[in-house]
Amino acid sequence: MNKVNEEQFQKFDAVMHKIYKRLRQLHGDIDTMFPSGITSNELSVLKIANKYPDAALKEISQYLNVPGSTLTSIVDRLEKRNLVKRIISSKNRRSYSLELTQEGVKINELHEDAENQLWKKVLGALDKDSERDTLINLLDKISKGIE
């Protein structure tokens, strides 16, 4: 990893805390749209199950990079809340996929809408497409560098 000088670190720390504080303010409003206690992992499972309706649980586990036992716990909680149903996969009758219930679809749509609004605010803070492209490329580089 490359060495970071102290001045850069201090500036970065200050800017990230400003962004984090503002996103928490915005996200606090967004949180009111979801049932209390829903987790980001649960929202991720809803999103993947909606996007890939016939994905086997094993595929969802791999996509989210969570152990099968963790996914099972998440799915159990989602089933108890009547947000998903396990169904036999049409691709492989020995495995299960997930189907969102009406309530699950509603929660997923609310989350997607809220997330889209938030990301548009973040990207809209920049004036030019080239600035947005640079931000996206740098964030992608960071995500790969901290894996």
N, C-alpha and C positions, 0 to 999 in steps of 0.2 A: 504494500500500500504506500502511496506517495505521502510525503511529509507535508503537513499543513502548518502554515505559520500562525502565530498567536493572534495577530490582527485579523486575519481571515476567519479564524475560528470564532472570535468574539463577534464580528459582523454577522457571520452565518448564524450563530446562536441567537442573536437579537432578532434577526429577520425571521427565522423559523418560529420563534416564540410569538412574534406578532401574527404571522400567518396562522399558527396553531390556535391562538386565542380567537382570532376572527372566525376560523372554520368551526371552532367549538360553539361560538355564538350562533352561527348559521345552522350548525348541525343540531343544536339544542332545539331549535324550532322544528327541524325535520324529525327529531325523535318523537315528538308528540303524535306523529301520524302512525306509529306502530304500537302494537300491544306491548304493555310493559314487560320487560324481561327478555325480549327477542334479542338474540346475539348476532354479531356479524357473521359467525359461522353458519347460523341458521339461515340468515338472509342469503348467504352465498349458495347454500344448498338449494334454496328456492329458485334462485336465479339460474343455476345450472340445470335443475330439473325442468324449468320452463324452457330454456334455450335448447336443451337436448332431451326431448321427452322420452326417448327410448334408451337413454344411457343406463347401463347397468350400474348398480351400487359400486362395484369395484372400479368402474371407469370414473365415477364421480369422486371416489376416494383418491384416485390417482391425480385427477385434474386439480383437486383442491389441496393435494399433497398432505392428506391427513390419514392416519391409520384407519383400517376398517372398523376397529372397535370404537374409535371416536365418531366416525360417520354413523355407526349404528346408534350410538347415544343421541346424536343430533336428530336422526330420523325418528327415533322413539319419541323425543320431545315434540317434534313437529306433528307426528301422528296424534299425540295426546291433545294437541291444540287444534286438531282437525284442519291442518294446513296441507298435509300430503297424505297419500295412500300408497302403500307398497303394492305393486302389480307385477305379475309374471312378465318377464321381458319377452317381446315378440321375436327378438334376435336369438335368444338362448333361454329355453324354457326352464333351465336349471338356475337361473338367476333372476333377480328382481330389479325393476326400475321404479321410478317415482312418478306419481301423477299428482299435480296440484289440485286441491279442492277449490271450490269457488272462493272461499276465504283466503286460501293460499295464493290464488291468482290476484286477488284484490291487494293483498299485502305486497306481493312482488311488484305489481304495477305502481303502488304508492312509493315503494323504495326506489324503483327505476326512475320515476318522475323526479323525486327529490334529489337523487344522485345526479341526474342530468342537469337540473337547475344549478346545483352546487358547482359541477365541473364547468358549466357555461360561465358562471360568475368568475371562477378562477381564471379560465382562459380569456374571458372578456376584460380582465384587468390589464391585458397586454394590447398594444395598439395595432400591431402588424401581424400578418400571417407568419412572416419570417421569425418574429419573436416567439410566437406560439410553437412553431416547428422546432426552434432551438430549445425551448423549455421541454417539450415532449422528448426530444432526442437526449437531452441531458438527464432527465428523470429516468429514461429507459437505461441509459448508461449506469446511473447510480443503482437502479434496481438490480442490474446484472452484477455490479461490483460488490454489493452487500449480500449476495446470496450465499 
